[in-house]
Amino acid sequence: MEQVQIISVNPEDLKNAIIQEVKNELNALKVYLQPQQQTKYLTRLEVCELLNVSLVTLNTWNKNGKLKAFGIGGRVLYRQEDIENAIIKL
């Protein structure tokens, strides 16, 4: 840890220096504490409409690993981010 010697500093300057350093540290921490975007999930029908494909094609892509499906309570869902990443630029 760094040692600091305080010589002939008036209390107001010391207070202002401490406040400024605390503000700098809080601003640095703000980057890490930003709220994360909520993940959006799409149903199979929404994905089919978005990509203009049939349910059979979507199921084939899921089996081949082109898309990753998630299931909850008997529902099959796809992350919108995964769908957008699966589309490649030609």
MARDRENDO-627950 format. One record per residue (C-alpha): x, y negated, z negated. Coordinates in steps of 0.5 Angstrom, whole numbers, plus 500, padded with zeros to 3 digits. Each point is the difference from the previous one (the first is absolute). Last residue first. Example, Ala and Ser with C-alpha at 12.3 -4.5 7.8 and 13.67 -1.06 7.14 Angstrom:
<atoms>
527502486 498507498 
</atoms>
This chain:
<atoms>
455527595 499498493 498505495 493501496 502504494 502494496 493497501 496507498 505500494 499493497 492502501 501505495 496506502 494503497 497507500 494501495 498506496 501497493 507496502 504502506 506497503 502501507 507499504 500498507 505503505 501506496 497505505 494502496 498493499 501498507 496506502 495498495 500493503 499503507 494505498 497493497 500497506 504494502 500493501 505498495 496495496 494504501 503507498 503497494 494497498 496507501 506503496 499495494 505495499 504498494 503493498 505500495 500494496 505494501 505500494 499494495 507496500 504502494 507502503 500493504 498496493 506503497 505495503 495494499 499502492 508500500 501493503 494498496 504502493 506497503 497493501 497501493 506501497 504495503 494495498 500502493 508499500 499493503 495498495 504503494 506496502 507503502 506499497 503506500 496507502 505506501 497505504 502507500 498505506 498507498 
</atoms>
